[in-house]
Amino acid sequence: MIGFLVRRIGQALVVILGVILITFFLAKLIPGGEARAVLGTKATPFKIAQFDRQNGLDAPIYLQFWRYIEGIFVHLNLGYSYKYNQGVRQVILERLPKTLWLVGTSVVISVAVAIPLGILQVVRRNKPIDYALTSASFFFYAMPAFLLGTLLIIYFSFDLNWFPVSPPQDAPPWAVITDPRSFVLPLVTLCAITVASFSRYMRSSMMDALAEDYVRTARAKGASHRRVLYGHALRNALIPMITLLGLSLPAIVSGALITENVFNYPGMGLLTVQSAFNSDVPVVLGTTLVITVATVIGSLLADILYAAADPRIRLGGS
């Protein structure tokens, strides 16, 4: 197990370095450079040269990259935001908890809803309720997050006036729990798509588990249908769901990015898009790095939980 962890952590570091490398050099392709993006199109050559000299942008490109890497891993310095007039780390720390609460809450709700739905479809398979839930899953799985969010706003905010269009901008991160009414629409948007995906995988996983030999053996020994379903099949069907949860983290985070912009939710997604429009390169690089690290950690945790949940798996040993 230790050898497996060492390999996976090494792979994670390689992925993170690769993302840093790609995003860093893509930022250098901005027309006119970072100085032009910050100072505007009317900046004089003297002002641009002065900006480059003050920020080390006149150094060779390899030296700039080395300084950026050193700042991240040694000083946890993600750069300076010229638009927000403060360090990128501080800007991200103000928004990150809100996204974590939103995404975390949506994942918990999605798993709590998707697992019973998947089981219900198996119990009532090839029945009207199975067909109805399958159709609904396909419908929400295929619907873009921005479209679903917009439709919810039009109907529940404008027509019925049940929920506010967007949560309060100054609300604390945990307001998603203490003041759920303001967060119903963003959570429904995130959860609907995630539940649609998870419930389909849960149904398929349960169907596969019920076809295994140990289930037939349990039935031959006289075990009740409830015992077979929940005591044998469900435990093994949950193992692939662990992997799915880790691998779905990038899609959930990207969905949160779109959802935050639709509902003007002041999290990492809205910050990333606004910074991209404002050509705030340091913030875009910082948010990309944070999202990459979160994705890599999610994948690593999924592998660890998979090994812990299934004792038949032997990772890093005989």
C-alpha positions as CSV (number, residue, x, y, z in Angstrom):
1,M,0.0,0.0,0.0
2,I,2.8,2.4,0.8
3,G,4.5,1.7,-2.5
4,F,1.2,2.4,-4.3
5,L,0.8,5.7,-2.4
6,V,4.3,6.8,-3.3
7,R,3.7,6.1,-7.0
8,R,0.3,7.8,-7.0
9,I,1.7,10.9,-5.3
10,G,4.6,11.0,-7.8
11,Q,2.2,10.8,-10.6
12,A,0.1,13.5,-9.1
13,L,3.1,15.8,-8.8
14,V,3.9,15.2,-12.5
15,V,0.3,16.1,-13.5
16,I,0.4,19.3,-11.4
17,L,3.8,20.3,-12.9
18,G,2.4,19.6,-16.4
19,V,-0.6,21.7,-15.9
20,I,1.5,24.6,-14.5
21,L,3.8,24.3,-17.5
22,I,1.0,24.4,-20.0
23,T,-1.0,27.2,-18.4
24,F,2.2,29.3,-17.8
25,F,3.2,29.2,-21.4
26,L,-0.3,29.7,-22.7
27,A,-0.4,32.9,-20.7
28,K,2.6,34.1,-22.5
29,L,0.7,33.9,-25.8
30,I,-1.6,36.8,-24.8
31,P,-1.4,39.4,-27.6
32,G,0.9,42.2,-26.3
33,G,1.8,40.2,-23.2
34,E,0.7,40.6,-19.6
35,A,1.7,44.2,-19.5
36,R,-0.6,45.1,-22.3
37,A,-3.4,43.1,-20.7
38,V,-3.0,45.0,-17.3
39,L,-2.1,48.5,-18.6
40,G,-4.5,48.5,-21.5
41,T,-4.2,49.0,-25.2
42,K,-3.1,52.7,-24.9
43,A,-0.1,52.0,-22.7
44,T,3.1,53.5,-24.1
45,P,6.2,51.3,-24.8
46,F,7.9,53.1,-21.9
47,K,5.2,52.0,-19.5
48,I,5.2,48.5,-20.8
49,A,9.0,48.2,-20.4
50,Q,8.8,49.6,-16.9
51,F,6.0,47.2,-16.0
52,D,8.0,44.2,-17.4
53,R,11.1,45.3,-15.5
54,Q,9.3,45.7,-12.2
55,N,7.6,42.3,-12.4
56,G,10.6,40.4,-13.8
57,L,8.9,39.9,-17.2
58,D,12.0,41.1,-19.0
59,A,14.0,38.0,-17.8
60,P,14.4,34.9,-20.1
61,I,11.3,32.8,-20.2
62,Y,13.0,29.8,-18.5
63,L,14.0,32.0,-15.6
64,Q,10.4,33.4,-15.3
65,F,9.1,29.8,-15.2
66,W,11.6,28.8,-12.5
67,R,10.7,31.8,-10.4
68,Y,7.1,30.9,-10.7
69,I,7.6,27.3,-9.7
70,E,9.8,28.4,-6.8
71,G,7.3,30.8,-5.6
72,I,4.5,28.2,-5.6
73,F,6.3,25.3,-3.9
74,V,8.6,27.2,-1.6
75,H,6.6,30.3,-0.6
76,L,3.1,29.3,-1.6
77,N,3.1,32.5,-3.7
78,L,0.7,32.4,-6.6
79,G,1.5,35.9,-7.8
80,Y,-0.2,39.3,-7.5
81,S,-3.5,40.3,-8.9
82,Y,-3.4,43.8,-10.5
83,K,-7.2,43.9,-10.8
84,Y,-7.9,43.1,-7.2
85,N,-4.7,44.8,-5.9
86,Q,-3.8,42.0,-3.6
87,G,-2.0,38.6,-3.7
88,V,-3.7,35.8,-5.7
89,R,-3.5,33.5,-2.7
90,Q,-5.6,35.9,-0.7
91,V,-8.1,36.4,-3.5
92,I,-8.5,32.6,-3.9
93,L,-8.8,32.0,-0.1
94,E,-11.7,34.4,0.0
95,R,-13.6,32.4,-2.7
96,L,-12.5,28.8,-2.3
97,P,-14.5,28.0,0.9
98,K,-17.7,29.0,-0.8
99,T,-17.1,26.7,-3.7
100,L,-16.1,23.9,-1.4
101,W,-19.3,24.2,0.5
102,L,-21.4,24.4,-2.6
103,V,-19.7,21.4,-4.3
104,G,-19.5,19.4,-1.1
105,T,-23.1,19.9,-0.3
106,S,-24.2,19.0,-3.8
107,V,-22.1,15.8,-3.7
108,V,-23.5,14.7,-0.4
109,I,-27.1,15.3,-1.6
110,S,-26.4,13.7,-5.0
111,V,-25.0,10.5,-3.5
112,A,-27.8,10.3,-0.9
113,V,-30.4,10.6,-3.6
114,A,-28.8,8.6,-6.4
115,I,-28.1,5.4,-4.5
116,P,-31.8,4.8,-3.4
117,L,-32.9,5.7,-6.9
118,G,-30.5,3.2,-8.5
119,I,-31.7,0.5,-6.0
120,L,-35.4,1.4,-6.7
121,Q,-34.8,1.0,-10.5
122,V,-33.3,-2.4,-9.9
123,V,-36.1,-3.5,-7.6
124,R,-38.7,-2.3,-10.1
125,R,-36.7,-2.9,-13.3
126,N,-38.6,-3.1,-16.5
127,K,-41.6,-1.5,-14.7
128,P,-43.1,2.0,-15.5
129,I,-41.2,3.6,-12.6
130,D,-37.9,2.2,-14.0
131,Y,-38.7,3.6,-17.5
132,A,-39.7,6.9,-16.0
133,L,-36.5,7.3,-13.9
134,T,-34.4,6.2,-16.8
135,S,-35.9,8.8,-19.1
136,A,-35.5,11.5,-16.5
137,S,-31.8,10.5,-16.0
138,F,-31.1,10.7,-19.7
139,F,-32.9,14.1,-19.9
140,F,-31.0,15.7,-17.1
141,Y,-27.7,14.1,-18.0
142,A,-27.9,15.6,-21.5
143,M,-29.0,19.0,-20.4
144,P,-26.2,21.7,-20.1
145,A,-25.9,23.2,-16.6
146,F,-26.3,26.8,-17.9
147,L,-29.6,25.9,-19.6
148,L,-31.0,24.1,-16.6
149,G,-30.0,27.0,-14.3
150,T,-31.5,29.6,-16.6
151,L,-34.8,27.7,-16.8
152,L,-34.9,27.4,-13.0
153,I,-34.3,31.1,-12.6
154,I,-37.1,32.0,-15.1
155,Y,-39.7,29.7,-13.6
156,F,-38.9,29.7,-9.8
157,S,-37.5,33.2,-9.5
158,F,-39.3,35.3,-12.1
159,D,-42.6,33.5,-12.5
160,L,-43.3,32.0,-9.1
161,N,-41.0,34.3,-7.0
162,W,-40.2,31.4,-4.7
163,F,-36.4,31.7,-4.6
164,P,-33.9,34.6,-5.1
165,V,-32.0,34.7,-8.4
166,S,-28.6,34.6,-6.7
167,P,-27.3,34.1,-3.1
168,P,-26.2,37.1,-1.2
169,Q,-22.7,38.2,-2.2
170,D,-21.5,38.8,1.3
171,A,-22.9,35.5,2.7
172,P,-20.5,33.3,4.6
173,P,-19.4,30.0,3.1
174,W,-21.6,27.9,5.5
175,A,-24.7,29.9,4.5
176,V,-25.5,27.1,2.1
177,I,-26.5,25.2,5.3
178,T,-27.8,28.0,7.5
179,D,-29.8,29.8,4.8
180,P,-30.7,27.1,2.3
181,R,-33.4,29.0,0.5
182,S,-30.9,31.3,-1.2
183,F,-29.0,28.2,-2.5
184,V,-31.8,25.9,-3.6
185,L,-31.5,26.8,-7.3
186,P,-27.7,26.4,-7.6
187,L,-27.8,23.2,-5.6
188,V,-30.7,21.8,-7.7
189,T,-28.8,22.7,-10.9
190,L,-25.6,20.8,-9.7
191,C,-27.5,17.9,-8.1
192,A,-29.9,17.2,-11.0
193,I,-27.1,16.5,-13.5
194,T,-24.9,14.6,-10.9
195,V,-27.9,12.4,-9.7
196,A,-28.7,11.6,-13.3
197,S,-25.2,10.2,-13.8
198,F,-24.8,8.5,-10.4
199,S,-28.2,6.8,-10.4
200,R,-27.5,5.2,-13.8
201,Y,-24.1,3.9,-12.6
202,M,-25.7,2.6,-9.4
203,R,-28.4,0.8,-11.3
204,S,-25.8,-0.8,-13.6
205,S,-23.6,-1.7,-10.7
206,M,-26.4,-3.3,-8.8
207,M,-27.5,-5.3,-11.9
208,D,-24.0,-6.7,-12.3
209,A,-23.7,-7.5,-8.6
210,L,-27.0,-9.4,-8.7
211,A,-25.7,-11.6,-11.5
212,E,-22.6,-12.7,-9.6
213,D,-22.2,-16.3,-8.3
214,Y,-22.2,-15.3,-4.6
215,V,-25.7,-13.9,-5.0
216,R,-27.0,-17.1,-6.6
217,T,-25.3,-19.0,-3.7
218,A,-27.0,-16.8,-1.1
219,R,-30.3,-17.4,-2.7
220,A,-29.7,-21.1,-2.9
221,K,-29.0,-21.1,0.8
222,G,-32.4,-19.5,1.4
223,A,-31.5,-15.9,2.0
224,S,-34.4,-13.5,1.7
225,H,-34.6,-11.1,-1.2
226,R,-34.0,-8.2,1.1
227,R,-30.9,-9.9,2.6
228,V,-29.5,-10.6,-0.8
229,L,-30.2,-7.1,-2.1
230,Y,-28.9,-5.1,0.9
231,G,-26.5,-7.5,2.6
232,H,-24.7,-8.9,-0.5
233,A,-25.3,-7.0,-3.7
234,L,-25.4,-3.4,-2.3
235,R,-22.1,-3.6,-0.5
236,N,-20.3,-4.8,-3.6
237,A,-22.2,-2.4,-5.9
238,L,-21.0,0.6,-3.9
239,I,-17.3,-0.1,-4.7
240,P,-17.4,1.1,-8.3
241,M,-19.4,4.2,-7.0
242,I,-16.3,5.2,-5.0
243,T,-14.2,5.3,-8.1
244,L,-16.9,7.1,-10.0
245,L,-17.1,9.7,-7.3
246,G,-13.4,10.5,-7.5
247,L,-13.3,10.5,-11.3
248,S,-16.4,12.7,-11.4
249,L,-14.8,15.4,-9.4
250,P,-13.5,17.3,-12.5
251,A,-17.0,17.3,-14.1
252,I,-18.6,18.4,-10.8
253,V,-16.1,21.2,-10.4
254,S,-16.6,22.3,-14.0
255,G,-20.3,22.2,-13.5
256,A,-19.9,24.4,-10.4
257,L,-17.9,26.8,-12.6
258,I,-20.8,27.2,-15.0
259,T,-23.4,27.2,-12.2
260,E,-21.7,29.9,-10.3
261,N,-21.7,32.2,-13.3
262,V,-25.3,31.5,-14.0
263,F,-26.4,32.4,-10.5
264,N,-23.6,35.0,-9.8
265,Y,-22.4,32.9,-6.9
266,P,-19.1,34.4,-5.5
267,G,-17.0,31.3,-5.7
268,M,-14.0,30.0,-7.6
269,G,-15.9,29.5,-10.8
270,L,-17.1,33.1,-11.0
271,L,-13.7,34.3,-10.1
272,T,-12.1,32.3,-12.9
273,V,-14.4,33.6,-15.6
274,Q,-14.2,37.2,-14.4
275,S,-10.4,37.0,-14.3
276,A,-10.3,35.6,-17.8
277,F,-12.5,38.4,-19.1
278,N,-10.3,41.0,-17.3
279,S,-7.1,39.4,-18.5
280,D,-6.0,38.9,-14.9
281,V,-3.4,36.2,-15.8
282,P,-2.1,35.5,-12.3
283,V,-5.5,34.8,-10.9
284,V,-6.4,32.5,-13.9
285,L,-3.2,30.6,-13.3
286,G,-3.9,30.4,-9.6
287,T,-7.4,29.1,-10.0
288,T,-6.4,26.6,-12.6
289,L,-3.7,25.3,-10.2
290,V,-6.1,25.0,-7.3
291,I,-8.7,23.2,-9.4
292,T,-6.0,20.8,-10.7
293,V,-4.8,20.0,-7.2
294,A,-8.4,19.4,-6.1
295,T,-9.0,17.0,-9.0
296,V,-5.7,15.1,-8.4
297,I,-6.5,14.8,-4.7
298,G,-10.0,13.5,-5.5
299,S,-8.6,10.9,-7.8
300,L,-6.0,9.8,-5.2
301,L,-8.6,9.5,-2.5
302,A,-10.8,7.5,-4.8
303,D,-8.0,5.0,-5.3
304,I,-7.3,4.7,-1.6
305,L,-11.0,4.2,-0.7
306,Y,-11.4,1.7,-3.4
307,A,-8.5,-0.4,-2.0
308,A,-9.9,0.0,1.5
309,A,-13.4,-1.0,0.5
310,D,-12.4,-4.1,-1.5
311,P,-10.0,-6.4,0.5
312,R,-9.4,-8.5,-2.7
313,I,-7.4,-5.6,-4.1
314,R,-3.7,-5.8,-3.4
315,L,-1.9,-2.6,-4.3
316,G,1.8,-2.2,-4.0
317,G,2.3,-5.7,-2.6
318,S,1.8,-9.4,-3.1
